[in-house]
Amino acid sequence: MRGTLSLLMRLMIGCACAALFSAGAAWTSAQQLTPTWVQLGEGDTAVAKVVVASAGNCPSINIGGKKLPMVERHPIPDGFRPLCEAAVPSNTRSASVNGQALALPKSDPSIVTVFGDTGCRIKSSEVQNCKNPAKWPFEQVAADAAAEKPDLMIHVGDYLYREIPCPSGSEAMCGSTPSGDNWETWNADFFTPAAKLLAVVPWAFTRGNHESCDRSWRGWFYYFDSRAWDGVCERYSAPYFIKLGSFELVILDSSEVQEDGADENQVSTYTTQLASIHTTNAWLVAHHPFWAFKSGIMGKPSVSISVPLQEAWNRASPKGIDLILSGHIHLFELVVLDHARPPQIVAGGGGTNLAAPITASLNGKPVLGSTVVESQSEDQFGYTVLAKRGDAWHLSLKNQLQDVVFSCSLEQSGETSAADRTGEGYEGSCGGF
């Protein structure tokens, strides 16, 4: 009971803070609908972005004391509000929009937060309570992640879940909610709950299956894709690299992946993309995990996914990938394999309904040419923090109360170290790079 009251109080405080932030942003500029965020693009590029109420009203950006116009992104899809953007030079030390200081990229970030699968799920067969912050806690998760003061935020995909109107009989959970691929739904499912975090840290985004060409692709390509936009959906966007000093991300678009079948066209496409990756000590970010597990149906054993990516990895044998970050499965998972495969983190507990828990150990399970040597799964809402400590990255999974649910160290040297699970005395190894 005490924990429940504490959670409710935190959720109320978080909602109040977000409301105050939104009111402040609206007061600063009547046209501005979101805080200005900084998004990382290919190489060492960064772009400042803000959504405004109507066309022709982009604000100026102040870069090092010099005011420059932000440019409207075209074409504006029907049903969407305009996006204004401006390149932020890599040597920029200060920048602001409408008095809001921008969070600029940091070379060699030492604190990275990760989550994905964040929107409020509305399907005919499954309705999440979008009006109850304990049931859809994305706003609190984002506010808690902001409190970590991260140098980088990585969203591993799946933003929009309100795909249909609120079903009859579910009005108490989602009455009057917007739906479909339009501004109102993107605002409800992402921009409003993420506002506080958007403003305080540079972001790297990847595309999920909810943003595929058969679903909410317009909002993805217009607001978040880092490349030129021509109003057309691209099924297989080319991978690209983000560089922050010696720190590097590889962003892979897995939005079309058929997780349970080895579609040869997909295997061939992703083999070519993985073979094009030439890097050292990089993290690969893709919405679909390469080796993770979903719970089995009707009590059957857990099943590994995603087959096309696994087969493509075997054919391409990419080098220089230290870690894989994904979502798609609405849980936290850490999967460590043998045969020098990089560890897989699944950070899919950002807000949408959680998946069925994985209760049995995955250790010893085969994954297309390799075997699980260590695993951990947690079915709680929350976010992952990766903090650099010497040559190691310390991993912490934190829940809605910011309690550490699971932690371990990922050693770049290849050695393993102890993993402590908060409150339960858990000890084990956490796979090395």
Secondary structure in CASP SS format (residue, H / E / C, confidence):
PFRMAT SS
TARGET T0000
AUTHOR 0000-0000-0000
METHOD secondary structure of the structure
MODEL  1
M C 1.00
R H 1.00
G H 1.00
T H 1.00
L H 1.00
S H 1.00
L H 1.00
L H 1.00
M H 1.00
R H 1.00
L H 1.00
M H 1.00
I H 1.00
G H 1.00
C H 1.00
A H 1.00
C H 1.00
A H 1.00
A H 1.00
L H 1.00
F H 1.00
S H 1.00
A H 1.00
G H 1.00
A H 1.00
A H 1.00
W H 1.00
T H 1.00
S C 1.00
A C 1.00
Q C 1.00
Q E 1.00
L C 1.00
T C 1.00
P C 1.00
T C 1.00
W E 1.00
V E 1.00
Q E 1.00
L E 1.00
G C 1.00
E C 1.00
G E 1.00
D C 1.00
T C 1.00
A E 1.00
V E 1.00
A E 1.00
K E 1.00
V E 1.00
V E 1.00
V E 1.00
A C 1.00
S C 1.00
A C 1.00
G C 1.00
N C 1.00
C C 1.00
P C 1.00
S E 1.00
I E 1.00
N E 1.00
I E 1.00
G C 1.00
G C 1.00
K E 1.00
K E 1.00
L E 1.00
P E 1.00
M C 1.00
V E 1.00
E E 1.00
R C 1.00
H C 1.00
P C 1.00
I C 1.00
P C 1.00
D C 1.00
G C 1.00
F C 1.00
R C 1.00
P C 1.00
L E 1.00
C E 1.00
E E 1.00
A E 1.00
A E 1.00
V C 1.00
P C 1.00
S C 1.00
N C 1.00
T C 1.00
R C 1.00
S C 1.00
A E 1.00
S E 1.00
V E 1.00
N C 1.00
G C 1.00
Q E 1.00
A E 1.00
L C 1.00
A C 1.00
L C 1.00
P C 1.00
K C 1.00
S C 1.00
D C 1.00
P C 1.00
S C 1.00
I E 1.00
V E 1.00
T E 1.00
V E 1.00
F E 1.00
G C 1.00
D C 1.00
T C 1.00
G C 1.00
C C 1.00
R C 1.00
I E 1.00
K E 1.00
S C 1.00
S C 1.00
E E 1.00
V E 1.00
Q C 1.00
N C 1.00
C C 1.00
K C 1.00
N C 1.00
P C 1.00
A C 1.00
K C 1.00
W C 1.00
P C 1.00
F H 1.00
E H 1.00
Q H 1.00
V H 1.00
A H 1.00
A H 1.00
D H 1.00
A H 1.00
A H 1.00
A H 1.00
E C 1.00
K C 1.00
P C 1.00
D C 1.00
L E 1.00
M E 1.00
I E 1.00
H E 1.00
V C 1.00
G C 1.00
D C 1.00
Y C 1.00
L C 1.00
Y C 1.00
R E 1.00
E C 1.00
I C 1.00
P C 1.00
C C 1.00
P C 1.00
S C 1.00
G C 1.00
S C 1.00
E H 1.00
A H 1.00
M H 1.00
C H 1.00
G C 1.00
S C 1.00
T C 1.00
P C 1.00
S C 1.00
G C 1.00
D C 1.00
N C 1.00
W H 1.00
E H 1.00
T H 1.00
W H 1.00
N H 1.00
A H 1.00
D H 1.00
F H 1.00
F H 1.00
T H 1.00
P H 1.00
A H 1.00
A H 1.00
K H 1.00
L H 1.00
L H 1.00
A H 1.00
V H 1.00
V C 1.00
P C 1.00
W E 1.00
A E 1.00
F E 1.00
T C 1.00
R C 1.00
G C 1.00
N H 1.00
H H 1.00
E H 1.00
S C 1.00
C C 1.00
D C 1.00
R C 1.00
S C 1.00
W H 1.00
R H 1.00
G H 1.00
W H 1.00
F H 1.00
Y H 1.00
Y H 1.00
F H 1.00
D C 1.00
S C 1.00
R C 1.00
A C 1.00
W C 1.00
D C 1.00
G C 1.00
V C 1.00
C C 1.00
E C 1.00
R C 1.00
Y C 1.00
S C 1.00
A C 1.00
P C 1.00
Y E 1.00
F E 1.00
I E 1.00
K E 1.00
L E 1.00
G C 1.00
S C 1.00
F E 1.00
E E 1.00
L E 1.00
V E 1.00
I E 1.00
L E 1.00
D C 1.00
S C 1.00
S C 1.00
E C 1.00
V C 1.00
Q C 1.00
E C 1.00
D C 1.00
G C 1.00
A C 1.00
D C 1.00
E H 1.00
N H 1.00
Q H 1.00
V H 1.00
S H 1.00
T H 1.00
Y H 1.00
T H 1.00
T H 1.00
Q H 1.00
L H 1.00
A H 1.00
S C 1.00
I C 1.00
H C 1.00
T C 1.00
T C 1.00
N C 1.00
A E 1.00
W E 1.00
L E 1.00
V E 1.00
A E 1.00
H C 1.00
H C 1.00
P C 1.00
F C 1.00
W C 1.00
A E 1.00
F E 1.00
K E 1.00
S C 1.00
G C 1.00
I H 1.00
M H 1.00
G H 1.00
K C 1.00
P C 1.00
S C 1.00
V E 1.00
S E 1.00
I E 1.00
S C 1.00
V H 1.00
P H 1.00
L H 1.00
Q H 1.00
E H 1.00
A H 1.00
W H 1.00
N H 1.00
R H 1.00
A H 1.00
S C 1.00
P C 1.00
K C 1.00
G C 1.00
I E 1.00
D E 1.00
L E 1.00
I E 1.00
L E 1.00
S E 1.00
G C 1.00
H C 1.00
I C 1.00
H C 1.00
L C 1.00
F E 1.00
E E 1.00
L E 1.00
V E 1.00
V E 1.00
L E 1.00
D C 1.00
H C 1.00
A C 1.00
R C 1.00
P C 1.00
P C 1.00
Q E 1.00
I E 1.00
V E 1.00
A E 1.00
G C 1.00
G C 1.00
G C 1.00
G C 1.00
T C 1.00
N C 1.00
L C 1.00
A C 1.00
A C 1.00
P C 1.00
I C 1.00
T C 1.00
A C 1.00
S C 1.00
L C 1.00
N C 1.00
G C 1.00
K C 1.00
P E 1.00
V C 1.00
L C 1.00
G C 1.00
S C 1.00
T E 1.00
V E 1.00
V E 1.00
E E 1.00
S E 1.00
Q E 1.00
S E 1.00
E E 1.00
D C 1.00
Q C 1.00
F C 1.00
G C 1.00
Y E 1.00
T E 1.00
V E 1.00
L E 1.00
A E 1.00
K E 1.00
R E 1.00
G C 1.00
D C 1.00
A E 1.00
W E 1.00
H E 1.00
L E 1.00
S E 1.00
L E 1.00
K E 1.00
N C 1.00
Q C 1.00
L C 1.00
Q C 1.00
D C 1.00
V E 1.00
V E 1.00
F E 1.00
S E 1.00
C E 1.00
S E 1.00
L E 1.00
E E 1.00
Q C 1.00
S C 1.00
G C 1.00
E C 1.00
T C 1.00
S E 1.00
A E 1.00
A E 1.00
D E 1.00
R E 1.00
T C 1.00
G C 1.00
E C 1.00
G C 1.00
Y E 1.00
E E 1.00
G E 1.00
S E 1.00
C E 1.00
G C 1.00
G C 1.00
F C 1.00
END
